[in-house]
Structure formats: structure tokens, C-alpha cells
Amino acid sequence: MMMGKIWGRRPPDVANLFNPAFCATLLNRVASGYHGDIERGLAYPLSFVALPLILHPTSADLLPPTSRTKFHNWLLENPEVLFGFSERAREMAPIVREAISFGLRYDILRLDAEKALIPMTSRELKQWEKMPYNKNFSKNAQILGKLLTQVKDVPTTFALFGVRP
């Protein structure tokens, strides 16, 4: 699916929130949190869990303030995060793929030998993080990346959310 093909058919609100540069930058921050804790790239499939969480207002608001929280405890204490998650994840899959493609093309992300996402750094990214609107998104994305390191494998993570890779 070409980026431009689906882009032109989106309502303006959807296009603004789900624009590929914004979503790729969020995935960069998730990968940064993940990579910073275990020095491995973010498994490609975890992107399909991360964006639906970060971009869903209720889920994002319920993310813990630090990564010291145990991931499975957070899910147990906040079951509303799981309500409608599988449908959201399915609907957002093309947006996630588009964001990854954009991120790879514009050096926001790169793939390592295991096909995992590695965050790239740049002056522009640092400036983006300083913008008031982006600070909370960036913080949530990094916390989520760190939380995802607590689950040992992708199938277990997907099972916790009631979805399949």
C-alpha cells in the first residue's frame, strides 16, 4: 500500500493525528525506551501494540508515570486498556506499517540484523521532543518501550492484549 494512496482519502483530523512522520517519531521513542533498557531493537510486531496504546487517549492516560511499574500488574489494574484493543490494533495496522516505512526512509528508524527497530537520533528529534504538545507523547512512548522489555517474547505480549501476530 502506497503512502500517498491512502493519505489523500483520510479526513483531516485522522490525517493530522496519524501522519506518518508523527507516528514514526512515536515509534522511535518506543524503540528508544526499549533499546535503552536491554540494548536490543524493538521487535517489529511490537509496533502494532505500541501505537494503538499511545494514540488511544484512555490508554495513554493510564500509562504509569514511570517504568518501575510491572507491565502485567498495570494491565490487571487497568482492564479498560484492553477494551476494544484488538479492533483498534487491526484498524491501525496500515498506519503502523506506513509509519515504519516512513521512519526507515527518513532515518527516524533503522532495522537491525534481527529485523528489529533501532531508534535513530537527530537534532530535529530533540527539537520535536521539546515542543509542549509532543512532550507527553514522547514520555509515554519511552515508558511503554521500557514496559515492553518486561515481557520476554512477542507471542506473550500479544496474548496479554488478546491479539495474534
C-alpha positions as CSV (number, residue, x, y, z in Angstrom):
1,M,0.0,0.0,0.0
2,M,1.5,3.3,-1.1
3,M,1.6,6.2,1.4
4,G,0.1,8.7,-0.9
5,K,-2.7,6.4,-2.0
6,I,-4.4,6.1,1.4
7,W,-3.3,9.5,2.6
8,G,-5.5,11.5,0.3
9,R,-8.6,9.7,1.4
10,R,-8.2,10.4,5.1
11,P,-10.4,13.0,6.9
12,P,-8.2,16.0,8.0
13,D,-8.4,15.1,11.7
14,V,-7.3,11.5,11.1
15,A,-4.5,12.6,8.7
16,N,-3.2,15.0,11.4
17,L,-3.2,12.6,14.3
18,F,-1.9,9.6,12.2
19,N,0.5,11.4,10.0
20,P,3.4,9.1,9.2
21,A,6.1,11.4,10.5
22,F,4.4,11.8,13.9
23,C,3.7,8.1,14.2
24,A,7.3,7.2,13.1
25,T,8.7,9.5,15.7
26,L,6.5,7.9,18.4
27,L,7.8,4.5,17.3
28,N,11.3,6.0,17.6
29,R,10.6,6.9,21.2
30,V,9.1,3.5,22.0
31,A,12.2,1.9,20.4
32,S,14.4,4.3,22.4
33,G,12.9,3.2,25.7
34,Y,13.1,-0.4,24.7
35,H,16.6,-0.2,23.4
36,G,17.8,1.8,26.3
37,D,16.8,-0.9,28.8
38,I,18.0,-4.1,27.1
39,E,20.2,-2.8,24.2
40,R,18.2,-4.7,21.6
41,G,15.9,-3.4,19.0
42,L,12.1,-3.2,19.3
43,A,10.7,-6.4,17.7
44,Y,8.8,-5.2,14.6
45,P,5.5,-6.8,15.7
46,L,5.5,-4.8,19.0
47,S,5.0,-1.7,16.9
48,F,1.4,-2.9,16.3
49,V,0.8,-2.9,20.0
50,A,2.6,0.3,20.8
51,L,0.9,2.8,18.5
52,P,-2.7,1.7,19.4
53,L,-1.8,2.3,23.1
54,I,0.0,5.6,22.8
55,L,-2.5,7.2,20.4
56,H,-5.6,6.0,22.3
57,P,-6.3,8.8,24.8
58,T,-7.7,6.5,27.6
59,S,-4.8,4.0,27.3
60,A,-2.2,6.8,27.1
61,D,-3.7,8.5,30.2
62,L,-3.5,5.2,32.1
63,L,0.2,4.6,31.4
64,P,2.2,4.6,34.6
65,P,4.3,7.7,35.3
66,T,7.5,5.5,35.4
67,S,8.7,2.2,34.0
68,R,9.1,0.8,37.5
69,T,5.6,-0.5,37.4
70,K,5.3,-4.2,36.4
71,F,3.7,-4.4,33.0
72,H,1.3,-7.3,33.8
73,N,0.2,-5.6,37.0
74,W,-0.5,-2.4,35.1
75,L,-2.7,-4.4,32.7
76,L,-4.5,-6.1,35.5
77,E,-5.1,-2.8,37.3
78,N,-6.3,-1.1,34.1
79,P,-8.5,-3.5,32.2
80,E,-10.1,-0.7,30.2
81,V,-6.9,-0.6,28.2
82,L,-7.9,-3.9,26.7
83,F,-11.4,-2.9,25.8
84,G,-11.6,-2.7,22.0
85,F,-7.8,-3.1,21.7
86,S,-7.9,-5.9,19.1
87,E,-10.2,-3.9,16.9
88,R,-8.0,-0.7,17.4
89,A,-4.9,-2.7,16.6
90,R,-6.4,-4.2,13.5
91,E,-7.7,-0.8,12.2
92,M,-4.3,0.8,12.9
93,A,-2.2,-1.8,11.2
94,P,-1.9,0.1,7.9
95,I,-1.0,3.3,9.8
96,V,1.7,1.4,11.7
97,R,3.2,-0.1,8.5
98,E,3.1,3.3,6.9
99,A,4.9,4.9,9.9
100,I,7.6,2.2,9.9
101,S,8.1,2.7,6.2
102,F,8.3,6.5,6.6
103,G,10.7,6.1,9.6
104,L,13.0,3.8,7.6
105,R,13.0,6.0,4.6
106,Y,13.8,9.2,6.5
107,D,16.3,7.8,9.0
108,I,14.0,8.0,12.0
109,L,14.3,4.2,12.5
110,R,16.5,1.5,11.1
111,L,16.3,-2.3,11.1
112,D,19.0,-4.3,12.7
113,A,20.1,-7.8,11.6
114,E,17.1,-9.4,13.5
115,K,14.6,-7.1,11.8
116,A,14.1,-5.2,15.0
117,L,13.6,-1.4,15.1
118,I,16.5,0.7,16.3
119,P,15.9,4.4,17.1
120,M,18.0,6.9,15.2
121,T,18.9,10.3,16.8
122,S,18.9,13.7,15.3
123,R,18.7,17.4,16.1
124,E,15.2,17.5,14.7
125,L,14.0,14.8,17.0
126,K,15.4,16.6,20.1
127,Q,13.6,19.8,18.9
128,W,10.4,17.8,18.4
129,E,10.6,16.5,22.0
130,K,10.8,20.0,23.4
131,M,7.5,21.1,21.9
132,P,4.8,21.2,24.6
133,Y,2.3,19.0,22.6
134,N,4.9,16.4,22.0
135,K,6.5,16.1,25.5
136,N,3.7,13.9,26.9
137,F,3.6,11.7,23.8
138,S,7.4,11.2,23.9
139,K,7.4,10.4,27.6
140,N,4.5,7.9,27.3
141,A,6.2,6.2,24.3
142,Q,9.5,5.8,26.2
143,I,7.8,4.4,29.2
144,L,5.9,2.0,27.1
145,G,9.1,0.9,25.4
146,K,10.6,0.2,28.8
147,L,7.5,-1.7,30.0
148,L,7.6,-3.9,26.9
149,T,11.0,-5.1,27.8
150,Q,9.5,-6.8,30.8
151,V,7.7,-9.4,28.6
152,K,10.2,-11.9,27.3
153,D,8.7,-12.6,23.9
154,V,6.3,-11.2,21.3
155,P,3.7,-14.0,21.4
156,T,3.3,-13.5,25.2
157,T,2.9,-9.7,24.7
158,F,0.3,-10.3,22.0
159,A,-1.5,-12.9,24.3
160,L,-1.7,-10.3,27.1
161,F,-3.6,-8.0,24.7
162,G,-5.8,-10.7,23.3
163,V,-4.4,-10.4,19.8
164,R,-2.3,-12.6,17.5
165,P,0.8,-11.5,15.4
